[in-house]
């Protein structure tokens, strides 16, 4: 399973989301992918007002806020 964090530099909510993802990663096995939306014009257009966006295996699961427990619960539901 892969968790993707769509982020941008200087985003404090993105930093909080990454912390929650890492906390979840300490409790479960999955791959973390971090994507800077400002490096891709299409991603910037898609997510500019929504970061952070967290996807599980390519499907959008959260935006703005996430906790480790919520992420793990959603991952179990998709397994």
C-alpha positions as CSV (number, residue, x, y, z in Angstrom):
1,X,0.0,0.0,0.0
2,X,1.2,3.5,-0.8
3,X,0.3,6.7,1.0
4,X,1.0,9.8,-1.1
5,X,1.2,13.3,0.5
6,X,0.6,16.1,-1.9
7,X,2.3,19.1,-0.4
8,X,4.1,22.4,-1.0
9,X,6.9,24.2,0.7
10,X,6.0,26.3,3.7
11,X,2.7,24.6,4.4
12,X,2.3,24.1,8.1
13,X,-0.8,21.8,7.7
14,X,1.4,19.7,5.3
15,X,4.0,19.3,8.1
16,X,1.3,18.1,10.5
17,X,0.0,15.6,7.9
18,X,3.5,14.2,7.3
19,X,3.9,13.8,11.1
20,X,0.7,11.9,11.3
21,X,1.6,9.7,8.3
22,X,5.0,8.9,9.9
23,X,3.2,8.0,13.2
24,X,0.9,5.6,11.3
25,X,4.0,4.2,9.5
26,X,5.5,3.3,12.8
27,X,2.4,1.1,13.4
28,X,1.8,-0.4,9.9
29,X,3.8,-1.3,6.8
30,X,3.3,1.0,3.9
31,X,5.2,3.2,1.4
32,X,5.2,7.0,1.8
33,X,5.4,9.1,-1.3
34,X,5.8,12.9,-1.0
35,X,4.9,15.0,-4.0
36,X,5.5,18.8,-4.2
37,X,2.5,20.1,-6.2
38,X,4.4,23.2,-7.3
39,X,6.8,21.0,-9.3
40,X,4.0,20.0,-11.7
41,X,1.6,22.6,-13.3
42,X,-1.3,20.1,-13.5
43,X,-1.0,19.1,-9.8
44,X,-0.7,22.7,-8.8
45,X,-3.9,23.5,-10.7
46,X,-5.7,20.5,-9.2
47,X,-4.6,20.9,-5.6
48,X,-3.5,24.5,-5.1
49,X,-6.2,25.4,-2.5
50,X,-6.5,21.9,-1.0
51,X,-3.0,20.9,0.3
52,X,-2.3,18.8,2.0
53,X,-4.0,16.1,0.2
54,X,-3.4,12.5,1.2
55,X,-4.1,9.6,-1.2
56,X,-4.1,5.9,-0.5
57,X,-3.0,3.8,-3.5
58,X,-3.7,6.8,-5.8
59,X,-7.2,7.5,-4.4
60,X,-7.8,10.8,-2.5
61,X,-8.6,10.0,1.1
62,X,-8.1,13.2,3.0
63,X,-7.4,16.9,2.6
64,X,-6.2,19.5,5.1
65,X,-6.0,17.3,8.2
66,X,-5.4,13.7,9.1
67,X,-4.5,11.7,12.2
68,X,-2.6,8.5,12.4
69,X,-5.6,6.6,13.7
70,X,-7.9,8.0,10.9
71,X,-5.3,7.0,8.2
72,X,-4.8,3.5,9.6
73,X,-8.6,3.0,9.8
74,X,-9.1,4.2,6.2
75,X,-6.2,1.9,5.0
76,X,-7.7,-1.1,6.7
77,X,-11.0,-0.4,5.1
78,X,-9.4,-0.4,1.6
79,X,-7.3,-3.5,2.2
